C-alpha cells in the first residue's frame, strides 16, 4: 500500500503542475501577442505618399510613431525582389532608426507600373494585403537649361534645427516634390524638372508662381505660401507657424490651426492598410 502511494504522489504532482502551467502559458502568450501587436502598430507606416515622380524615379515618404529602420522592396511585378534603403542610410554601414522616412527608387523604366512593399522595423507592410502600385512618368524632352531653385531653413520654436523634418513643395497643377532637411534645418529644391500633375510635360514657371510649402517634423507642421521671386530664397520658418510670403510687406507669422501631424496633401490613414498616394491620371 505504501509503495502504491509513493507511485501515485509524483503523478498527482505532475497533474497539479500541468494545471498551473496551462493558465500561465496562455497568459504569457497573450502578453507576447499584445506586445508584438503594439510594436507592429508603432512601426506601421502612416501618411504614405509618393513624390518626385519622373520617368525613371520616385520617392516614397511616410512616418512611424516610434523610430524604426525603413526600406522598400519593389519590382515590375508582384514578386518584387529589389530592395532600397532610406536615402540617408545609402552607403552607411550603420542604419539609423527614425520616425520620418524618405526612400527614393531610381534607375526605373518610363511609363511602367512598379509594385512595392514597405519594410518597417521587422515587419512588412502592404496595401490591403497586396503590394502598393506606382507608375513612373513618361519620357519627355530634356528641360530647359535655366535652373530655378526654392530654398529655406526650418527651425523649432526654441531656435534649434529639428533632428528630422520633411518638406513638401507644389504649385497649382504641378506635381508634388519632397525632401528632407540637413543638420542645420536647411532645404533646397531644384525646379528645373518640375512636371505638371499629370506628369506629361514640364511645369511652366514664372516669378509670380505661388508655391505651397508644407513642413513637418512629425509633431508640428507649418504651411507656407511663397513665390519664386529673384533668388528663390524664403525667410526662415519656425515650425507650428504658418506664413504667406507672397505679400509685398513681410508678413507676421500666424499660429497653425493644426499643430501636429503630417501635411494634408492627400488622403492619409493611420493604418498599414492605407492607400498610397497615386498621381492624378494614373
C-alpha positions in Angstrom: 0.0 0.0 0.0 2.8 2.3 0.9 4.6 1.6 -2.3 1.4 2.3 -4.3 1.1 5.7 -2.6 4.7 6.5 -3.4 4.0 5.8 -7.1 0.8 8.0 -7.1 2.2 11.1 -5.4 4.6 12.1 -8.3 1.8 11.6 -10.8 -0.5 13.8 -8.8 2.2 16.5 -8.5 2.7 16.4 -12.3 -1.0 16.9 -12.8 -1.1 19.9 -10.5 2.0 21.4 -12.2 0.3 21.0 -15.6 -2.9 22.6 -14.4 -1.0 25.5 -13.0 1.2 25.8 -16.1 -1.5 25.9 -18.7 -3.0 29.3 -17.5 0.5 30.7 -17.1 1.4 29.7 -20.6 -1.8 31.2 -22.0 -1.1 34.4 -20.1 2.4 34.7 -21.4 1.4 34.0 -24.9 -1.3 36.6 -24.7 1.1 39.2 -23.3 3.6 38.4 -26.1 0.9 38.8 -28.7 -0.1 42.1 -27.3 3.5 43.3 -27.2 4.1 42.2 -30.8 0.9 43.9 -31.9 1.8 47.1 -30.2 5.4 47.1 -31.7 3.9 46.4 -35.1 1.5 49.3 -34.8 4.2 51.7 -33.6 6.3 50.8 -36.7 3.4 50.9 -39.1 3.9 53.4 -42.0 1.5 56.3 -41.7 0.6 59.0 -44.2 2.3 57.2 -47.0 2.9 59.5 -50.0 4.7 59.2 -53.4 6.5 62.3 -54.7 9.3 63.4 -57.0 7.9 61.2 -59.8 9.9 61.3 -63.0 10.3 58.9 -65.9 13.0 56.9 -64.1 12.5 57.5 -60.3 10.1 58.4 -57.5 10.3 58.9 -53.7 8.2 57.2 -51.0 7.7 59.1 -47.8 5.9 58.1 -44.6 6.2 58.4 -40.8 6.2 56.0 -37.9 5.1 56.5 -34.3 8.4 55.3 -32.9 11.9 55.3 -34.6 12.3 52.4 -37.0 14.7 51.4 -39.8 12.9 51.6 -43.1 13.4 50.2 -46.6 11.3 49.4 -49.7 11.2 46.1 -51.6 10.0 46.6 -55.2 9.9 45.3 -58.7 8.0 45.5 -62.1 5.8 42.5 -60.9 4.4 41.3 -57.7 7.4 39.1 -57.0 9.3 42.4 -56.1 12.9 41.3 -55.5 14.8 44.6 -55.3 15.5 46.4 -52.0 16.5 50.0 -51.4 17.3 51.7 -48.1 16.3 55.1 -46.8 18.1 58.0 -48.6 20.0 59.0 -45.5 21.3 55.4 -45.0 22.6 54.8 -48.5 26.3 53.9 -48.3 26.3 53.8 -44.5 27.4 50.8 -42.6 25.1 51.5 -39.7 21.4 52.1 -40.3 19.5 54.9 -38.4 16.1 54.3 -36.9 13.9 57.4 -37.4 10.3 58.5 -37.4 10.3 60.4 -40.7 11.2 58.2 -43.7 12.2 59.1 -47.3 13.1 56.4 -49.7 14.0 57.1 -53.4 13.7 54.4 -56.1 16.0 55.1 -59.1 17.0 53.7 -62.5 13.4 52.8 -63.3 11.7 52.4 -66.7 9.4 55.2 -68.1 5.7 54.7 -68.0 6.0 51.5 -66.1 3.9 50.2 -63.1 6.0 49.2 -60.1 4.9 47.1 -57.2 6.3 47.7 -53.7 6.2 46.7 -50.0 7.4 48.9 -47.2 9.7 47.2 -44.7 9.5 49.0 -41.3 11.5 47.5 -38.4 10.9 43.8 -38.6 7.6 43.9 -40.4 6.5 44.1 -44.0 3.5 46.3 -44.8 1.3 46.0 -47.8 -1.7 47.9 -49.2 -4.8 45.8 -48.1 -2.8 42.6 -48.4 -1.3 43.4 -51.8 1.7 45.4 -52.9 1.4 49.1 -53.5 1.3 50.2 -57.1 3.1 53.2 -58.6 3.5 54.2 -62.2 6.5 56.2 -63.4 6.0 59.2 -65.7 6.6 59.1 -69.5 9.9 60.1 -71.1 9.7 63.7 -72.3 12.3 66.0 -73.8 15.0 67.4 -71.6 14.1 70.5 -69.6 15.4 73.9 -70.4 18.9 74.8 -69.3 17.6 77.5 -66.9 17.9 76.5 -63.3 15.3 77.6 -60.8 15.5 76.8 -57.1 13.5 77.4 -54.0 15.2 77.0 -50.6 14.9 78.0 -47.0 15.5 77.0 -43.4 13.3 75.3 -40.8 13.8 75.8 -37.0 11.9 74.8 -33.9 10.2 77.3 -31.6 13.3 77.1 -29.4 15.5 78.2 -32.3 17.2 74.9 -32.8 17.2 72.9 -36.0 14.9 69.9 -36.0 16.6 66.5 -35.8 14.2 65.3 -38.5 11.9 67.2 -40.9 10.4 66.7 -44.3 9.3 69.4 -46.8 6.7 69.1 -49.5 6.6 71.7 -52.3 3.9 72.1 -55.1 2.2 74.7 -57.1 -1.3 74.7 -58.5 -1.5 71.9 -61.2 2.1 70.8 -60.5 3.4 67.5 -59.2 4.5 67.3 -55.6 8.2 67.4 -54.6 9.6 66.2 -51.3 12.9 66.5 -49.5 14.4 66.3 -46.0 16.3 69.0 -44.2 20.0 68.8 -43.3 21.5 69.0 -39.8 21.1 72.8 -39.9 17.4 72.7 -40.9 18.2 73.8 -44.5 16.3 72.6 -47.5 16.6 73.2 -51.3 14.6 72.1 -54.3 15.6 72.2 -57.9 12.6 73.2 -60.0 14.2 72.6 -63.4 12.5 69.3 -64.0 9.2 70.1 -62.1 6.3 68.4 -64.0 2.6 69.1 -64.3 0.4 67.0 -62.0 -0.4 64.5 -64.9 3.4 64.1 -65.5 3.1 64.6 -69.2 5.0 67.9 -69.5 7.2 70.3 -67.6 5.5 72.9 -65.4 5.6 76.5 -66.7 7.3 78.6 -64.0 7.1 82.3 -63.7 8.2 84.8 -61.0 4.6 85.0 -59.8 4.1 81.3 -59.5 2.9 80.6 -56.0 4.3 77.6 -54.2 2.6 75.8 -51.3 5.3 74.5 -48.9 4.4 72.2 -46.1 7.0 71.3 -43.5 6.8 68.9 -40.6 8.9 67.1 -38.1 6.2 64.6 -37.4 4.8 66.5 -34.4 4.4 70.1 -35.6 3.8 71.5 -39.1 3.9 74.8 -41.0 2.0 75.8 -44.1 3.8 78.4 -46.3 2.9 80.3 -49.4 5.8 81.8 -51.4 6.6 82.9 -54.9 9.9 82.2 -56.7 11.0 85.8 -56.9 14.5 86.7 -57.9 16.5 84.5 -55.6 14.2 81.7 -54.7 15.2 82.1 -51.0 12.3 82.3 -48.5 12.7 83.6 -44.9 13.3 81.2 -42.0 10.3 79.1 -41.0 9.5 78.4 -37.3 7.6 75.1 -37.1 4.0 75.3 -35.9 3.6 78.8 -37.5 2.0 79.5 -40.9 3.4 82.1 -43.4 2.4 83.9 -46.5 5.4 85.3 -48.3 3.5 86.3 -51.4 2.6 89.6 -49.7 4.6 92.7 -50.6 5.4 93.6 -46.9 7.0 91.0 -44.6 4.1 89.0 -43.0 3.7 88.2 -39.4 3.7 84.5 -38.6 0.3 83.1 -37.7 -0.2 80.1 -35.4 -1.0 77.0 -37.3 -4.6 75.9 -36.7 -3.4 72.3 -36.5 -0.1 71.9 -34.7 0.6 68.2 -35.2 0.7 65.5 -37.9 1.9 65.3 -41.5 0.7 68.0 -44.0 -2.7 67.3 -45.5 -1.6 66.9 -49.1 -3.6 63.8 -49.8 -5.8 61.3 -48.2 -4.0 59.8 -45.2 -4.6 56.9 -42.9 -3.1 55.7 -39.7 -3.2 52.0 -40.7 -0.8 49.8 -42.6 -3.7 49.1 -44.9 -3.7 52.8 -46.1 -3.8 53.6 -49.8 -0.6 55.1 -51.1 -1.0 58.4 -52.9 -1.2 57.8 -56.7 -0.6 60.7 -59.0 -3.6 62.2 -60.9 -4.3 60.3 -64.1 -2.5 57.1 -63.0 
